Amino acid sequence: MSLSIVHSRAQIGVDAPAVTVEVHLANGLPSLTMVGLPEAAVKESKDRVRSAIINSGLQFPPRRITLNLAPADLPKDGGYGFGDGVDEPQIM
């Protein structure tokens, strides 16, 4: 089991609030679970994260991956750029 924390920024208009991306890898059946996003955004982000890892020439880890995005009170729809702004830190 391992835990990594990456500090990033979200783009919301002209503001750039701090975002913390916490990634936990655990043994078990391969899966990607995202916490801190609305249901529709989770599906899209999971696909983008998986594609970004594979297209970067990296191997998608065959483990259970849990991603947490904080703070939870930031708007997270695609129009604000929050989902796009954290995809890259998530694959780190």
N, C-alpha and C positions, 0 to 999 in steps of 0.2 A: 504494500500500500504506500502511496506517496501523495503528497499535497503540494501544489504549487500555487503561488499567489502572484498575479501580474497586475500592476497599476496602469490604468489607461485613462483616456478621456472620451466622453461622448460629445457629439455635436448636436446642440439643441439651439437652433437659430444662430445667434452670435456668441452664445455661451458655450463653455466647454467644462461641464462639471466632472469631477473625478469619478471614476468607475473602478471598482475592484473586481477582478475576475479570479475566482478560486476554482482550481481544477483538482479533482481527486481521482486517482487511478486505483482500482481494486481488482483482485482476482475474481473470476466468475465469468458468466456468459457475456460475450461482447455486447455492449450497449452504450448509447450516448443519451444521458438524461440532463436536461437543462432546467434550472430552477431560477425564478426571478423574471420570467417572461410570460406574457399572455399566451394562451394555447396556440393561436394561429402563428404567432411569431416564432414559437418554439420549433414547429415543423420546418419553416423556412430556414431558420438559423442552423438547425441540425444538418440540413442538406448542404448549406453553404460551408459550414465548418468541415464536414467530411470531404467535400470537393476540394476545398483549399488545401487540406492536408495531402490528399492524393496528388493534386496538380503541382504541389511544391516538391514532388519527388520523395516525400516522406511516406513511411508505411503507417497506415491507420492501426493503432495498437489493438490487439485482440483481447482487450480487457474491458471491465466496466468503467465508464468515464462519467463523472458527475461534474457539471459546470454550474457554478453559482455566480450570478451577476448582482452586485450591490452598488449603490443603495437601491432598494426595491421600489422606492417612490418616484423614480425618474420615469417619464413617459418612454415607452419602448416600442412604439409603432414605427414602421419603416420610414415615414415622412420626416421623422426627427433625426434620423441617422444613428440612433443608438444601436440598432441591430448591426448595421454596417460597420460602425466604429469599433465594435468589440470582436468581430470575427477573427481578425488577425491575432490579437492577443490571446484568444482562446486556443489557437493552434500552437502557440509557443509552449 
